[in-house]
Amino acid sequence: MKLRNRAPAEGINAGEEHPLREFAWLAGGAIAVLVAAVVALSLGAQWLAPKLPYRYEARLVGELPAPAAPKDERGRAALAELQALADRLAARMALPEGLRVTVGLRDEGIVNAYATLGGHTVFFRGLVARLDSEDALATVMAHEIAHLALRHPAAALGRGLAVGLVLSVVSAEAGRGVAGAALGQTASLTLLSFNREQEREADRQALRVVAAEYGHVGGAIDLFEAFESMRRARGEGGAPQVEWLQTHPLTERRAQAARDWAAAHGVPADGARRPLPPALAALRGGAAVQR
Amino acid sequence: MGALLEIGLFVTLLALGYGVGRVLERRHYASIRRRERELADVLAFTMRFPPASTRAQDAFLVCGSVVVSSDYFKTFVAGLRGLVGGRFRGYESLLERARREALLRLKQDALARGARLVVCVRFESTSITSGRTPSIEVVAYGTALVPRPR
């Protein structure tokens, strides 16, 4: 027997395939499947939410505390004015049976408002203090009520639960590693696009209601322009915004969309603004609401 | 901008892992092939006993061990591969390099101590994954034989 070693065989134990080819197949496939799953689940949730009788949602949130109510007299007066505005605008919208819009006012400087399960809408003092007219405030209010009318909070809940379930399975399979994190990022970006679509829809409904209430949509344009100038004042004016990373459509586009909507529906884009009711106007001078 | 930064960082790490990993792998293969030619006359076999023709005067244990680590790119692709299964070529070449390197080190050990023949060569590997990027140790060991002078 002659003993000899030959050189190790090449290309048998380790493949010659280009690594990027494998990467492209795997990453492309995983992203495509995940985006398709998130889109399907989101569409499903969006389709199902308005069909779900509101009383189930009410039962679900029945245990939750009502939005924070201000404790002092001025705050309570401001809240009452907000609630009156909400009731007036809600009367112009097709709300699900049994849903009553309840407004909350929080004494925080954040410029924001949101709508959530159970017909609750919460305004932050920081937002009210930045608005010049009732028209602008009514645009925000109508936008939030539109979310409620369209059952967006319920759709978001169902979507969040379903997508979370899928992601928990996927990321468990993809290990604690970066692949799981990257897929999670893909899913949340896909969700954001649904979010933006909902915001556009709420904007459209708000424009309709504001036009019916005030006879023009000047307040809505004021509002979106105020958002845009706030963004610029924060020093973000220089950096271009990337829309697909945002929860809302770009503010400059929202103002333009309002003008386009007005032109398309023959509604004036400008007109006399109604002043804010007294207690809400008082919030503007930095007068804080005691919670 | 936070999300954009996160995506940018991720893509950078992925590209870095791929680019650097690819260059290092190519260099390592070149070095392995060169040393395999240099050590071609040190023979290594898996049989348990020396061939009958061998008249050894000395025998001792020789061993070569190597630790290799995956890179960001390979680990990412491995995570995706874990979803669907199948042959993962990124780790195949990583482990092939580790085995060949371990065998080379074993031969180097044998040669340094005057042996030209190693029998009963065995391979073992231990995963030492602690962080996100897995590493593995591959050990080759065997019995080196020094021939009796004629």
Chai-1 contact restraints between the chains, C-beta under 6 A:
chainA,res_idxA,chainB,res_idxB,connection_type,confidence,min_distance_angstrom,max_distance_angstrom,comment,restraint_id
A,L3,B,L43,contact,1.0,0.0,6.0,A-B,restraint_1
A,N5,B,L43,contact,1.0,0.0,6.0,A-B,restraint_2
A,A7,B,E36,contact,1.0,0.0,6.0,A-B,restraint_3
A,P8,B,R100,contact,1.0,0.0,6.0,A-B,restraint_4
A,N13,B,E96,contact,1.0,0.0,6.0,A-B,restraint_5
A,A14,B,E92,contact,1.0,0.0,6.0,A-B,restraint_6
A,A14,B,S93,contact,1.0,0.0,6.0,A-B,restraint_7
A,A14,B,E96,contact,1.0,0.0,6.0,A-B,restraint_8
A,G15,B,R89,contact,1.0,0.0,6.0,A-B,restraint_9
A,E17,B,R89,contact,1.0,0.0,6.0,A-B,restraint_10
A,P19,B,G90,contact,1.0,0.0,6.0,A-B,restraint_11
A,F23,B,V77,contact,1.0,0.0,6.0,A-B,restraint_12
A,L26,B,L80,contact,1.0,0.0,6.0,A-B,restraint_13
A,A30,B,L80,contact,1.0,0.0,6.0,A-B,restraint_14
A,E173,B,L83,contact,1.0,0.0,6.0,A-B,restraint_15
A,A174,B,G79,contact,1.0,0.0,6.0,A-B,restraint_16
A,A174,B,G82,contact,1.0,0.0,6.0,A-B,restraint_17
A,A174,B,L83,contact,1.0,0.0,6.0,A-B,restraint_18
A,G175,B,G79,contact,1.0,0.0,6.0,A-B,restraint_19
A,G175,B,G82,contact,1.0,0.0,6.0,A-B,restraint_20
A,G177,B,T75,contact,1.0,0.0,6.0,A-B,restraint_21
A,G177,B,G79,contact,1.0,0.0,6.0,A-B,restraint_22
A,G177,B,R132,contact,1.0,0.0,6.0,A-B,restraint_23
A,V178,B,F76,contact,1.0,0.0,6.0,A-B,restraint_24
A,A179,B,F76,contact,1.0,0.0,6.0,A-B,restraint_25
A,A179,B,G79,contact,1.0,0.0,6.0,A-B,restraint_26
A,A179,B,L80,contact,1.0,0.0,6.0,A-B,restraint_27
A,L245,B,A3,contact,1.0,0.0,6.0,A-B,restraint_28
A,L245,B,L4,contact,1.0,0.0,6.0,A-B,restraint_29
